[in-house]
């Protein structure tokens, strides 16, 4: 029963990431993805920037499901669950790096 609850929570988190990506794609103002920055990014093509940043959030949300699935369905202390836990850090770092790359691509110079 606990595995199904955990799977439900992960699916809810994936859906939240997808909804955030969709809302970013449809936003009229440039979206700031980092929480500790108060200034909006200066971008030359707001629509293209938001669309690409929204795709990043959707792809990374979908990528979270196969990363976290072994943690739920693999036996405790197995290689699958350990790899799943270890993949979370590169997932977060990858999300930050790719969002920064998108911002640098559309930044006004």
C-alpha positions as CSV (number, residue, x, y, z in Angstrom):
1,X,0.0,0.0,0.0
2,X,2.8,2.4,0.8
3,X,4.4,1.9,-2.6
4,X,1.2,3.0,-4.3
5,X,1.0,6.1,-2.1
6,X,4.7,7.0,-3.0
7,X,4.0,6.4,-6.7
8,X,0.9,8.7,-6.4
9,X,3.0,11.4,-4.8
10,X,5.7,11.2,-7.5
11,X,3.0,11.3,-10.2
12,X,1.5,14.4,-8.5
13,X,5.0,16.1,-8.5
14,X,5.5,15.2,-12.2
15,X,2.1,16.7,-13.0
16,X,3.0,19.9,-11.0
17,X,6.2,20.2,-13.0
18,X,4.2,19.8,-16.3
19,X,1.7,22.4,-15.2
20,X,4.5,24.8,-14.2
21,X,6.0,24.2,-17.7
22,X,2.7,24.9,-19.4
23,X,2.1,28.1,-17.4
24,X,5.7,29.3,-18.1
25,X,5.1,28.7,-21.8
26,X,2.0,30.8,-21.8
27,X,3.3,33.7,-19.7
28,X,3.5,37.2,-21.2
29,X,6.4,38.4,-19.0
30,X,9.8,36.7,-18.8
31,X,9.8,34.1,-16.1
32,X,12.4,34.0,-13.3
33,X,13.0,30.4,-12.4
34,X,15.4,31.0,-9.5
35,X,13.7,32.0,-6.2
36,X,16.5,34.1,-4.7
37,X,16.6,36.7,-7.6
38,X,14.3,39.6,-7.4
39,X,14.9,41.1,-10.9
40,X,13.3,39.6,-14.0
41,X,15.7,38.5,-16.7
42,X,16.4,40.9,-19.6
43,X,15.6,38.8,-22.6
44,X,15.2,39.9,-26.3
45,X,12.5,37.3,-27.3
46,X,10.2,36.9,-24.3
47,X,7.8,34.4,-26.1
48,X,10.7,32.2,-27.3
49,X,12.4,32.3,-23.9
50,X,9.3,31.3,-22.0
51,X,8.4,28.6,-24.5
52,X,11.9,27.0,-24.2
53,X,12.0,27.3,-20.4
54,X,8.5,25.7,-20.3
55,X,9.8,22.8,-22.4
56,X,12.7,22.4,-20.0
57,X,10.4,22.1,-17.0
58,X,8.1,19.7,-18.9
59,X,11.0,17.4,-19.9
60,X,12.6,17.4,-16.5
61,X,9.2,16.7,-14.9
62,X,8.8,13.7,-17.2
63,X,12.4,12.6,-16.5
64,X,11.6,12.5,-12.8
65,X,9.3,9.6,-13.2
66,X,11.8,7.0,-14.5
67,X,14.4,8.3,-12.1
68,X,12.2,7.8,-9.0
69,X,10.4,4.6,-10.1
70,X,13.2,2.2,-9.1
71,X,13.1,3.8,-5.6
72,X,9.5,2.7,-5.3
73,X,9.5,-0.7,-7.0
74,X,13.0,-2.0,-6.3
75,X,13.6,-4.0,-3.1
76,X,15.0,-2.0,-0.1
77,X,18.8,-1.4,-0.2
78,X,19.1,-2.7,-3.8
79,X,21.2,-1.2,-6.5
80,X,18.2,0.3,-8.2
81,X,17.1,2.2,-5.2
82,X,20.6,3.5,-4.5
83,X,21.1,4.6,-8.2
84,X,17.7,6.3,-8.0
85,X,18.7,8.3,-4.9
86,X,22.1,9.2,-6.5
87,X,20.5,10.4,-9.7
88,X,18.5,13.1,-8.0
89,X,21.5,15.4,-7.5
90,X,22.5,15.4,-11.2
91,X,18.8,15.9,-12.1
92,X,18.6,19.1,-9.9
93,X,22.0,20.4,-11.2
94,X,21.0,19.6,-14.8
95,X,17.8,21.6,-14.4
96,X,19.7,24.6,-13.0
97,X,22.4,24.4,-15.7
98,X,19.9,24.1,-18.6
99,X,17.7,26.9,-17.3
100,X,20.8,29.1,-17.1
101,X,21.8,28.1,-20.6
102,X,18.3,29.1,-21.9
103,X,18.5,32.4,-20.1
104,X,22.0,33.1,-21.5
105,X,20.8,32.2,-25.0
106,X,18.0,34.8,-24.9
107,X,19.7,37.5,-22.8
108,X,19.9,41.0,-24.3
109,X,23.5,42.0,-25.0
